[in-house]
């Protein structure tokens, strides 16, 4: 029914603009143009320069035919060109596809064909694998793409030129577009990011401008980030578009400190040299800093705030970060919700607790981001919310503006993900009395032994509490009597002499007997480029080795 408030009060150019995170770049260039925007080796840019370079890239892409809905893929490290792509591509209402730099050529070709890549921007370091991928793309899929080569100032290799254009020459040849404007409709796609594809082909997660804008704001609000943060790129920008932080840093007029390689020495050197105050990473990256020689942390006198996500962080990692004086914020999310969409908000009363209790509280996945409409734990079948008793397990689900549009060219998976009007994460959790959510496991990672459910995360947490354990992963091993039993793969710190029997004894002090691993193996643990452990590989190992026992 129309009311008086619907009469002669229409949207117009003066009172409505579609939300898009590219607007943050224009504002920082306008207001903070003289302030530093990007640091990379010897290269330095301010916000006026970054805006101009992004606008030149937009003009160049426009000149080769990029329009609304075109896909621009990038195969880049965390370099200035990767930052600029996050600003230029959405400004044309085109769609950014950040390729995982550790994928093999057939999968790269498959993804570029699936999202119908029109232009590829690629670092010369990847020339060999990209050349193979382009050949496969041409021969198997009949698709040709325009290639732009990046010759990064920090790359010391000899990677060949593959494309018709060189990045810097292309920018120099074009005048910048008048404005980085974004879309007319904020529901338009801003990016397509592919899931790992551990069970069949990967799924292309399509996100929109509205969600990217809101999650960029949420990052700042959740972390209470000040103006002008100095942000270190330890998190690959190809992972969920860097959890939307390319746009968060732009919003705050901050400085991107780029890294081509992620290791403890490089990270700590950058923190010391550039006075980095914020960075994000998976648990394993934080663990590298904890076990790094104390001498590498000398000179860090300022407060460093770290965000952890990508896997449930072990308690030992949270405690370790506290010991070295880094302030850790634990967030939770998935590619389908733009990276983090929930946070273990630290209440002031937590500070009065001992370190062990603070660690437990901070280790939870927490509550929804302020601009995410809802987060719940429900039964996957009956869709009834579980009681906030810390015991009843259900599936974490999200609803709101920070949820993907859906999966590209995959209506069946999209419909399944949104059953019942909620996005289903596949993560099993409980809701505690304060309504903070705590993950118990991925649905596929729960071990059912003799009819009892065992959380692999709980077993891993016990193992991590041993000082010699650097990394571990627990999976189900087929067992003729119990159905399944816990099998632990463990990596030890250098020089450690602990035995499997000693680790079993250690676990018995922390776990019920049926949860203790029956088998512990000291083997390298496969990980993704973002540091997430590839349990699907270990599950296959467990199945193949069980026949030998």
HUWODA-V251994 format. One record per run of one state. SS is the DSSP state (H for helix, E for strand, L for the rest). FROM is the first residue (numbers start at 1). TO is the last residue. If there is no record, write none. Layout:
ss->SS from->FROM to->TO
ss->SS from->FROM to->TO
This chain:
ss->L from->1 to->3
ss->H from->4 to->6
ss->L from->7 to->21
ss->H from->22 to->31
ss->L from->32 to->35
ss->E from->36 to->40
ss->L from->41 to->42
ss->E from->43 to->46
ss->H from->47 to->63
ss->L from->64 to->70
ss->E from->71 to->75
ss->L from->76 to->77
ss->E from->78 to->78
ss->L from->79 to->79
ss->H from->80 to->91
ss->L from->92 to->94
ss->E from->95 to->98
ss->L from->99 to->104
ss->H from->105 to->114
ss->L from->115 to->116
ss->E from->117 to->123
ss->H from->124 to->141
ss->L from->142 to->145
ss->E from->146 to->150
ss->L from->151 to->164
ss->E from->165 to->166
ss->H from->167 to->172
ss->L from->173 to->188
ss->E from->189 to->194
ss->L from->195 to->203
ss->E from->204 to->208
ss->H from->209 to->223
ss->L from->224 to->229
ss->E from->230 to->232
ss->L from->233 to->239
ss->H from->240 to->243
ss->L from->244 to->244
ss->H from->245 to->251
ss->L from->252 to->254
ss->E from->255 to->257
ss->L from->258 to->258
ss->E from->259 to->259
ss->L from->260 to->263
ss->H from->264 to->274
ss->L from->275 to->277
ss->E from->278 to->281
ss->L from->282 to->282
ss->H from->283 to->291
ss->L from->292 to->293
ss->H from->294 to->297
ss->L from->298 to->304
ss->E from->305 to->308
ss->L from->309 to->314
ss->H from->315 to->323
ss->L from->324 to->326
ss->E from->327 to->334
ss->H from->335 to->337
ss->L from->338 to->338
ss->E from->339 to->343
ss->L from->344 to->347
ss->H from->348 to->352
ss->L from->353 to->354
ss->H from->355 to->362
ss->L from->363 to->365
ss->E from->366 to->368
ss->L from->369 to->373
ss->E from->374 to->378
ss->L from->379 to->384
ss->E from->385 to->385
ss->L from->386 to->393
ss->E from->394 to->399
ss->L from->400 to->405
ss->E from->406 to->407
ss->L from->408 to->410
ss->H from->411 to->417
ss->L from->418 to->418
ss->H from->419 to->421
ss->L from->422 to->422
ss->E from->423 to->431
ss->L from->432 to->436
ss->E from->437 to->442
ss->H from->443 to->445
ss->L from->446 to->446
ss->E from->447 to->449
ss->L from->450 to->451
ss->E from->452 to->454
ss->L from->455 to->455
ss->H from->456 to->464
ss->L from->465 to->468
ss->E from->469 to->479
ss->L from->480 to->482
ss->E from->483 to->492
ss->L from->493 to->499
ss->H from->500 to->508
ss->L from->509 to->512
ss->H from->513 to->515
ss->L from->516 to->518
ss->E from->519 to->522
ss->L from->523 to->526
ss->E from->527 to->527
ss->L from->528 to->532
ss->E from->533 to->533
ss->L from->534 to->534
ss->H from->535 to->546
ss->L from->547 to->549
